[in-house]
Amino acid sequence: MHISRRGFLAAAVSSAAAMGLRPEAWAEEPFAVNPKEAKAVEYKFQRRDMEFETNEPAGTIVIDAVKRFLYLVHGNGQATRYGVAVGKGAKAWTGEVIIKKKKEWPVWVPAPYHLEVKPDLAKWIPGGMPGGPDNPMGARALYLYKGEIDTINRIHGSAKPKEIGKKATAGCIGMLNVDVIDLYARWRLERGW
């Protein structure tokens, strides 16, 4: 079977549009992002726009850690729902937090609980691992604070498709890179950031 360059580009544009991304959104990234990974996620955890009743204002992010969903509230009973990976056991958190920082392809500095499990990660302290495809924070990170205190938890990319819908993180909310890029762009629009 032969696919022309034009046919390949048309298929890529069509695939990206079906997933809610501008085709150029993932193509303009400084590191490779695979939009096809979204299709590898169990169907019920794939991103979708849907009805969502809440009293929260547009731009609020609501996380249902039990069901493994993150909702970006748009108002008027609408939201975008994403499947996520959440913290294992005692590493899971609850409560209300605010996003005080956001970064594209962020630097990652291992937290103390990472070092307990993998002491060799100390090589990334104090400066951190630069952003990129091997960085556990992935394509985007939203930093969660309680007041002025950094919780050390993030909503971030780089989760593997098989982790979505599972208790698979060290405490953060993990998303596919393609989904966290989408969330980041939509949230910025909703919040005017």
Backbone torsions as a table, in degrees:
resi	resn	phi	psi	omega
1	MET	NA	134.2	-178.9
2	HIS	-112.5	129.3	176.7
3	ILE	-117.6	123.1	178.5
4	SER	-72.4	162.6	176.1
5	ARG	-59.2	-41.9	179.1
6	ARG	-61.9	-43.3	178.4
7	GLY	-64.2	-39.3	178.5
8	PHE	-64.4	-46.6	-179.9
9	LEU	-63.4	-41.2	178.7
10	ALA	-62.4	-41.3	179.2
11	ALA	-65.9	-40.1	179.4
12	ALA	-65.0	-43.1	178.8
13	VAL	-63.0	-44.4	179.5
14	SER	-62.9	-42.8	179.7
15	SER	-63.2	-44.8	179.9
16	ALA	-64.4	-43.3	-179.6
17	ALA	-62.5	-37.8	179.7
18	ALA	-64.9	-26.3	-179.8
19	MET	-93.9	5.9	175.1
20	GLY	87.5	5.7	179.7
21	LEU	-100.9	146.1	166.0
22	ARG	-64.7	136.0	-177.9
23	PRO	-53.9	-37.0	-177.5
24	GLU	-76.5	-13.7	-177.0
25	ALA	-58.8	-48.7	-179.5
26	TRP	-83.2	-26.6	180.0
27	ALA	-71.6	-25.1	-178.8
28	GLU	-86.6	-4.2	-178.4
29	GLU	-65.8	146.9	179.9
30	PRO	-70.8	-17.4	176.8
31	PHE	-128.5	154.7	-176.8
32	ALA	-61.5	134.4	174.3
33	VAL	-127.7	128.0	-176.3
34	ASN	-97.5	103.4	-179.2
35	PRO	-66.7	-18.5	-179.7
36	LYS	-71.9	-17.7	-179.3
37	GLU	-61.7	-26.1	179.6
38	ALA	-63.5	-30.0	179.2
39	LYS	-75.2	-17.8	-179.3
40	ALA	-84.3	-8.0	178.8
41	VAL	-80.4	142.0	175.9
42	GLU	-48.7	136.6	-170.7
43	TYR	-50.0	-45.8	-175.3
44	LYS	-65.4	-17.5	179.4
45	PHE	-99.7	4.7	177.4
46	GLN	-75.7	147.2	-177.5
47	ARG	-59.9	139.2	174.5
48	ARG	-157.1	149.1	171.0
49	ASP	-85.5	138.5	-173.0
50	MET	-158.0	171.7	172.8
51	GLU	-75.0	140.5	-179.6
52	PHE	-154.7	106.3	-179.3
53	GLU	-83.0	125.2	178.5
54	THR	-160.3	157.4	173.9
55	ASN	-91.3	-2.4	-179.4
56	GLU	-70.7	143.9	179.9
57	PRO	-73.6	161.2	175.9
58	ALA	-54.8	140.6	-179.1
59	GLY	95.2	-9.0	177.4
60	THR	-78.1	141.1	173.7
61	ILE	-105.9	126.7	178.9
62	VAL	-116.0	129.2	179.5
63	ILE	-114.2	125.8	173.6
64	ASP	-103.6	91.7	-175.8
65	ALA	-66.5	-29.3	179.8
66	VAL	-68.0	-46.8	-179.0
67	LYS	-88.0	-10.1	177.7
68	ARG	68.9	47.3	176.3
69	PHE	-127.6	148.5	171.4
70	LEU	-120.8	131.9	179.8
71	TYR	-115.4	131.9	169.1
72	LEU	-101.8	112.6	-176.0
73	VAL	-75.5	130.1	177.1
74	HIS	-104.9	-9.8	-175.9
75	GLY	90.0	172.4	-179.5
76	ASN	51.8	35.9	176.3
77	GLY	72.8	19.9	-177.8
78	GLN	-122.2	149.7	177.0
79	ALA	-156.4	162.9	167.7
80	THR	-104.0	129.8	-179.4
81	ARG	-108.9	134.7	178.5
82	TYR	-123.2	141.3	168.9
83	GLY	-77.4	143.1	-178.4
84	VAL	-136.7	163.7	167.9
85	ALA	-101.0	141.6	-177.4
86	VAL	-122.7	175.6	-178.5
87	GLY	-67.6	144.3	177.2
88	LYS	-77.4	141.1	171.4
89	GLY	39.0	-122.1	-175.8
90	ALA	-68.7	-11.7	-179.6
91	LYS	-80.5	-11.0	178.1
92	ALA	-73.5	151.5	179.9
93	TRP	-129.6	161.3	177.3
94	THR	-136.4	167.1	176.1
95	GLY	118.5	-175.1	-178.4
96	GLU	-106.4	130.5	179.3
97	VAL	-131.9	169.3	175.3
98	ILE	-124.9	154.2	176.7
99	ILE	-92.1	116.4	-178.1
100	LYS	-104.3	-21.9	179.8
101	LYS	-139.8	157.2	173.7
102	LYS	-146.5	144.7	-177.4
103	LYS	-142.8	144.4	170.3
104	GLU	-94.5	133.4	-178.1
105	TRP	43.1	62.4	-172.8
106	PRO	-70.6	158.3	169.7
107	VAL	-74.3	143.2	177.9
108	TRP	-115.6	127.3	174.5
109	VAL	-114.5	121.9	-178.9
110	PRO	-60.1	137.2	176.1
111	ALA	-82.6	163.6	179.6
112	PRO	-53.2	-37.9	-179.1
113	TYR	-69.7	-25.1	173.8
114	HIS	-68.4	-41.9	-178.1
115	LEU	-66.8	-30.4	177.1
116	GLU	-62.0	-38.1	-177.5
117	VAL	-85.1	-40.1	-177.3
118	LYS	-132.4	85.5	-178.0
119	PRO	-58.1	-26.8	-178.6
120	ASP	-66.0	-12.9	177.0
121	LEU	-70.2	-10.7	179.5
122	ALA	-58.9	-20.1	178.7
123	LYS	-61.4	-18.4	-178.8
124	TRP	-94.2	8.4	178.0
125	ILE	-106.2	137.7	6.4
126	PRO	-93.5	-19.0	-171.1
127	GLY	-72.1	-27.1	179.5
128	GLY	90.6	163.1	177.1
129	MET	-81.9	127.7	179.5
130	PRO	-61.3	154.1	176.3
131	GLY	-59.7	149.1	-180.0
132	GLY	158.2	-178.1	-173.9
133	PRO	-65.4	-23.5	-179.9
134	ASP	-93.3	-6.2	-177.8
135	ASN	-75.0	128.7	-178.4
136	PRO	-62.2	-15.6	-179.8
137	MET	-82.7	-17.3	177.1
138	GLY	71.4	-152.6	-170.7
139	ALA	-74.8	-27.8	-177.6
140	ARG	-148.8	155.3	173.5
141	ALA	-143.8	137.2	172.4
142	LEU	-114.2	121.0	-171.9
143	TYR	-91.3	124.7	-173.5
144	LEU	-97.3	128.1	-178.2
145	TYR	-124.7	147.4	167.0
146	LYS	-107.3	104.5	-173.1
147	GLY	64.9	-122.4	178.8
148	GLU	-97.3	2.2	-175.1
149	ILE	-97.5	124.0	176.9
150	ASP	-71.3	124.2	-179.4
151	THR	-76.4	-10.7	-172.9
152	ILE	69.7	3.3	175.5
153	ASN	-100.3	150.4	-177.2
154	ARG	-138.1	157.7	161.8
155	ILE	-99.5	118.5	-174.5
156	HIS	-147.4	169.2	-179.2
157	GLY	-87.8	-167.4	173.4
158	SER	83.5	1.7	175.9
159	ALA	-64.0	149.6	177.4
160	LYS	-85.7	149.3	-178.9
161	PRO	-51.2	-36.5	-178.7
162	LYS	-72.9	-16.0	178.5
163	GLU	-83.5	-23.0	-176.7
164	ILE	-65.0	130.3	-177.0
165	GLY	90.4	5.2	-176.6
166	LYS	-121.8	166.6	168.8
167	LYS	-88.6	94.8	-170.1
168	ALA	-133.8	1.1	-176.6
169	THR	-110.1	172.5	177.8
170	ALA	-89.2	18.4	177.2
171	GLY	133.1	-22.9	-179.8
172	CYS	-80.4	174.2	173.1
173	ILE	-100.9	109.1	-177.1
174	GLY	-93.4	138.8	178.7
175	MET	-133.1	161.6	169.7
176	LEU	-65.0	148.3	177.6
177	ASN	-57.3	-42.3	-179.0
178	VAL	-62.7	-34.6	178.4
179	ASP	-77.7	-39.3	-179.8
180	VAL	-68.9	-30.9	174.4
181	ILE	-64.6	-43.2	178.4
182	ASP	-63.6	-48.3	178.6
183	LEU	-58.2	-48.3	-178.1
184	TYR	-56.9	-46.8	-179.1
185	ALA	-65.9	-45.7	-179.2
186	ARG	-67.0	-41.6	-178.8
187	TRP	-63.7	-41.5	178.3
188	ARG	-59.9	-41.2	178.5
189	LEU	-65.8	-45.5	-179.1
190	GLU	-61.9	-40.7	-175.0
191	ARG	-90.6	-11.7	-178.3
192	GLY	72.6	29.4	179.1
193	TRP	-88.3	NA	NA
